[in-house]
């Protein structure tokens, strides 16, 4: 019997998008209406963004994005458009200095009919990436300066992203917070 390479995961490269790449497993915490769950969901969403960019598969990203999230929709549309004739080679993003502010619940369990919400403020260092179009390198972005973002997370059966808002670049990058 011959083992076929048809199921061997192949990372995204200059040769093409990732093939047979496994969808990242969701952390157990995202199914709990807690601060830890909101943090885990935020980190997981950015991991799914990298997965979508490297594979062209946006379904997992969409599952953890609220249908009203405009930034989430823009991210999935961008991937779908590029994958019509190209692909990404994306390095992981890095989230630092994360702060979670829960609301719509207190220290007691969430009321079964109430939807928990949280706002997460964090710094994102976007991983470097290459863009290929019709088989040729079309552009590259190095690891980016730290950007400060705020995200609304919503919980019903699991946490999902309700929206992302760009706050500004970190002072380390030379731009005061909030300036654009």
Buried (B, 14 or more C-beta within 10 A) or exposed (E): EEEEEEEEEEEBEEEEBBBEBEBEEBBEBBBBBBBEBBBBBBBBBBBBBBBBBBBBBBEBBBEBBBEEBEBBBEBBEBBEEBBEEBBBBBBBBEBEEBEBEBEBBEEEEBEEEEEBBBBBBBBBBBBBBBBBEEEEEEEEEEEBBBBBBBBBBBBEEBBBBBBBEEBBBBEEBEBEEEEE
